[in-house]
Amino acid sequence: MLGLDEIIKELKDKTKFSRKQIYERIKKKHEELSGLVSMEGAGHLVARDLGVNLVFTNKRELEHKRYSSRNEAHQP
């Protein structure tokens, strides 16, 4: 799962909003849900509201990590 900083970075890269604006939206969503979800969960909800698919981003990151660890294992 993506951490809060990664979620904010992805949203900043894929929207017109600043880092501060995105954080404020996530914080507001977290408060609206009375803390029933984590800040990361609220970030995913904000991403969905903005039409950004973070699941794809997370899969891409996992594939990169797997590829990197396989290459490191084969190096002398």
Sequence and secondary structure as in RCSB ss.txt:
>XXXX:A:sequence
MLGLDEIIKELKDKTKFSRKQIYERIKKKHEELSGLVSMEGAGHLVARDLGVNLVFTNKRELEHKRYSSRNEAHQ
P
>XXXX:A:secstr
   HHHHHHHHHHHSS  HHHHHHHHHHHHHHTTTSS HHHHHHHHHHHHT  HHHHHHHHHHHHHHHHHHHHT 
 
